Amino acid sequence: MGEYVWTTYTFGGKLKASLAASLDDLEKDFESVDTLDSGVRVLAGQCNYGFHKELETFLTENKLTYAVHWCTALGVFPSGLRSYVPGRRYEEFDANDDGDIVLTAGFIKDKIEKGLKIEGLLPFIEPPEIPPLTLIDEPAAVG
């Protein structure tokens, strides 16, 4: 059982060419697979609670930047946005069904109580910039 909602993954970064087939296998779970003109990959489809564990594990382990947006399951949970930038941060926010981050009064109050000044909230307003997905060759083994 679960709550399947429309979910969109946007991701990019440098991926070893030898892992392309593994990514292709994960992409088969989505109704829509696109590459934008910028080179950013976009997957969209129904995911349980807006989460595709295997894809997020793959993206994180391979240090790819991503943002995932899921729509509301009425009466169960609100829409939201989760993002990951290698070496920097993993964030999760409330969002509207268009994918725009919504900062609640409680979120802002919590950050200010932890010493963050109001201008320090600006990085929380936008999801991370996603680089193009680029396949890179691995260096040949020296032997």
N, C-alpha and C positions, 0 to 999 in steps of 0.2 A: 504494500500500500504506500501511497505517497500523494503528494500534491505536485502535479506536473504543470509547470508554467512556462510561458515563452521566455527564453533566455538567449542573450547575445554575448558571445565572447569576441573580443577584439584583441589581437596580440601581434607581437613582432619581436625582432631581435635576431641574433646570429644563432643558427642551428646547424649542427654537423649534418652534412649531406647524408651520411649513413643512417640518420634517424628519420629521414623524410617518409619512409614507408610506415614507420610507427605512427607518425602524425596522420598520415592518410587513413590508417585504420581507425584512429580516434574520430576523425572527421566524418566517418560514415554514420555516426550516431545523430547527425544534424541534418535538418531538412534543407538548409541553405549553407553553401560554402562559397565565399567570394574572396577575391583579392582586390583591394581598392587600388586606384591609380598610384597611390603613395607607396604601395607594396605591403600595406598592413592587411593581415588576414582577418576575416570576419566570419564567424560561424553562428548560425541561429537555429533554434529548435526547442522542443519541449524537453526540459530537464526537471528532475525530481527536486523540489524545493529550490530551483534555480542553481543547481550545483551538479557538475559533472566531475566526480572525484578523480577519475583516471586522467582526464584532460588537464585539470589543475595540477595534479602531481607531475605530469609530464612537463608542463610549462614551467613550473617552479624548479624542478630538478635540472632543467636545461637552461635556466636563467633567462627566460623570455619574459618581457614585460607584458602584462595583460590587464584588461579591465573586463569585468563581467557584469551585465545588468540583467535583473530578472523582474518580471512583472508581478503585480499583486495577485495573490490568491485570496479573493474576497472572503472575509470572515476568518481567515487563517493567518496570513502574514502580509506585511506591506511589500511594495517593490523596494529594490535596493541596488546598490552598486558596490562591488568589491574590486580592489585593484592590488597589483603586486609589481614592484619595481625591484629588480635584483640588487641586493646589498643596501637597499634604502628603506623600503617600507612595505607593509601589508596593511591595507586599510579597508574598512567596511562602513558604508554609509546608508542612511535612508535615501531614497530617490523617488522621483515621480515616475509614472509609467513611460515618460519620454526619455528617461535615463539621466535627468538633471539631478545633481546632488541637492538634498534638502538638509540644511543644518537646523536642528531643533534647538529650542531654547535650552533644553537640558544638556545637549552636546556642548553648546557654547559655554554654558555656566561651568560644566565640568572642566573644560580646557582652561578657562580663566582661573578657576580655583587651583589648578595645577601650575599656575604661573605664566601661562601663555597670554601675551598681550593680544588685543583685538586684531592688530595687523598680522599677527602670527597665524590667524585663521585662514588667510588667503590661500595657502597651499591646499586647504581642504575643500575649496570650492570647485576645483576642476579635477577630473581624473588625470592620470599621468599621460604625458605625450608618448604615444606608441611608435617605436621605430619600425621601419619596413622589415618584413620577414626575409632573411637572407640565408641561403644555404651556403655553408662554407666547407671546403675540402679539408680533410684532416691531413696533417703532415705525414709523409711516408716514414715508416719505421726505418731507423738507421741500423744497419746490421753488418 
